């Protein structure tokens, strides 16, 4: 294992995956440097959570930018200045621009509430119920320039109960996200992920 990896989180909302990841890292006493939480939303609950953990925060308020290109430029500059080895998008509701993805190639991971490549984009749980699938789940994947594309690191499948509402399915999936995202962070930071074309090999 090489140097201690520097991890930056991107979040827009409640921060439950952020919370699960930090708690996992600290419980297991993993040698990972939790550099900062960066958010586009000054009202994000994730901000208070980060402060309770003693993790620095950066707010780039998306709504205040009349030119959205300026927001993406500032995001790129701020995250680059933090010198991350890994960028974790957990409930971050903006599509990262190609310039950002290229700068941090194979260093950005995202958690998505479906078994990709099925049901990318927004409202994945509703898409799954509307389609009538019997199995749903979640995916942690590397981020590339497409939406919810990129090599898959980990997935977890769950059976859908016939009576489940969208909210019930979402909560069931979220519980699994809280398990596989922290594990993916650990695997990355321990240099146990190897990308070969579209496939991710997990090293022993």
Beta strands, then each sheet from edge to edge (+ up, - down):
strand 1: 5-11
strand 2: 32-39
strand 3: 57-59
strand 4: 86-89
strand 5: 108-112
strand 6: 135-142
strand 7: 152-159
strand 8: 193-196
strand 9: 199-202
sheet 1: 3+ 2+ 1+ 4+ 5+ 6- 7+
sheet 2: 8+ 9-
end
